[in-house]
Amino acid sequence: MLDSMEKIPNRIEQIHSKERLKELENSGEYLFHGSPFMVHAFEPRQAYTDVDGKPTPDGEPAVFASAEVETPIFRSIFHEHSFDGLEGSFEAGFSNSDDGSHYIHANKAAVQVCKENSGYVYVFKRDDFILRGNSEWVADKEVSPVAVFDSKFDDIGLPIQSSMPEMKDSSD
């Protein structure tokens, strides 16, 4: 069934189950990227990381992908775009450790906003990317997905950790 994707030029496979997505992950031939937006081709973008509370460029502009599906599923549902124009303190993120474990976190306000969200997990051929660091894959040119999975909150397969303990009023 994996070969069928290569025989249909310019067609993108619509993945209908998380099990199928996991099959592609287990094949080792594909990488994954989560987004709340329908995208037909991905162009390199500048990534930023917080250093001392300030956004700092993280490497060269690239298209980022993961060899595992859980982080992209989370990213497709918990995206900064979800909080645009809302008042409140929203925190959501993820990390992939050197030991291969993955950690996702969100505060209660972010979960409330995102629990009805849906998104997309895009599947790319691994050959279009290079490994940067221990678990981050990057492409420095435009890439097009070979498949897409419509994701929803219930597809998130990792426990969502609370990003910050609830602050107690010191006057209590």
N, C-alpha and C positions, 0 to 999 in steps of 0.2 A: 504494500500500500504506500510506502514511502516513495517508491519510484513513480507513482502516478503524478506526483507534484511536478516532476521534471518533464513529463511528457506533454503538459498543457502549458504552452508558452503564454506569459502575461496573465495567467489565471492564478488567483490566490485561493488556497484551500480554506474553506470555512470549517473550523473545528467546532464540533457540537458537544464535546464532553471534556471534562478535566482529565479523564482517563486517557484520552487520545493525546492531550497535551503532554501528559506524563510519559507516554510512549515515545514521543519525539524527544523529550528530555533524556530518557534512558538510552536512546540510540547514540547519543554523543555527537550527532552530526549537526545539531541546531542550537541556536541561541535565542534568547527571549528578551523582549522589551515591553514594559507596560505603559499605557497612556490612556487618558480619559477621552482622547480625540481619535477620530477616524483619520488615518494617514495612509497615503498610497506610496510615498517615498520619503525616506528620512535623510535630512541633511545634517552634517556636523554642526553642533552647537557648543557654545562655551559652557562648561560646568563650573559651578562655584561651590566652595566649602567655607564654612565659618571658621575664621581664625580670630580669636579674641573678640568675637561678636561681630566681626566685619566680613562681608562676602569677599572671598579671595578666589581668583581664577584657579581652577584645578586642571592643570595640564593644558594641552592644545584642544581646540574645538574638535568634537568627535560625536559619533553616534555610539551610545552606550548600550551594552547588552549583558545578559547574565546566562550562565550555563544551567541555572536552576530556575524553575518556574514560580516559586512562591514569592520572591521579592518582586518580580514584575507584576504578579497578580495584585499584590498589596499596592504597588505604585499606580496601577491603573485605577484603583478605587480611592486611595488617599493621595491626592495630588494637590499642590498648592492652589491650583485653579478653583478647587472646591470651596475655598475660604474667601475668595475675592468678594469684597463689598460687605462682608459680615463683620459684626462687632463681636469681640471676645478674644480669648487667648487660645489658639489652636496649635497643637504640636503633634507632629507625626514624622516618622523617619524609620530608617533601617540601618543595619550594619551587617557586614559579612566578615566573620573573623577568620584568622589564619588557619584555625582548626577545621574549617568547613561548615561551622554552625552559622545559622542565620537568625537574626533577632529583629523583630519589628516592634515598633512602639507607637502609641498614640494616646493622647489624653482623652478624658471622657467627652469633652466638647467636640473634639475632632471625630470621635466615633459617632456621636449623635448626628453630626452633619453628613458623614459619609456612609452611614448604614444603608441608605437607599440608592447609593451611586452604582453606576455600571461603568464599564470601561472596556479596553481592548488589550489583549496580550498578543503581540506580533512575534512571528517566528521567522528567523533569518538563517540562512546557511552559514555555518561556522566559518567556512573558507573565506568569507568576506570580512572577517574581523581578526585582530591580533590580541593576544592576552597582555593586559597591562596590570602589573601587580599580581596579587594572588588569585583574584576571582573576577576581575573586571575586564570585559572584552570591549574593544573600541574599533570603530571603522573611521578612517579619515576622509572618506568620500561618501557620496550619496549611495544608499542601499535601499533595496525594495524588499518587503517581506514576501515570503512564500506561502504563509498561512496566517490566519488570525482567529483568536478565540474571544468570544464575547464574555467578559467576566462580570461577576457580581460579588457583593460583599460576602456571601456565603461560600464563595470559592476560596477565600483566604484560608490556607491550611496550616498556618503557624499561629500559635497563641499571640494575641496582641497584648504586649506588656504595657503597663501604665508608664508613660514617659517621665512623669514627675509625681511624687507623692502629693496628695492634696495638702495644701498649706493650711495649717491651723492658725486661728487668730491667737496672737500671743497674749491677748487680754483675758483668755479663758482661765 
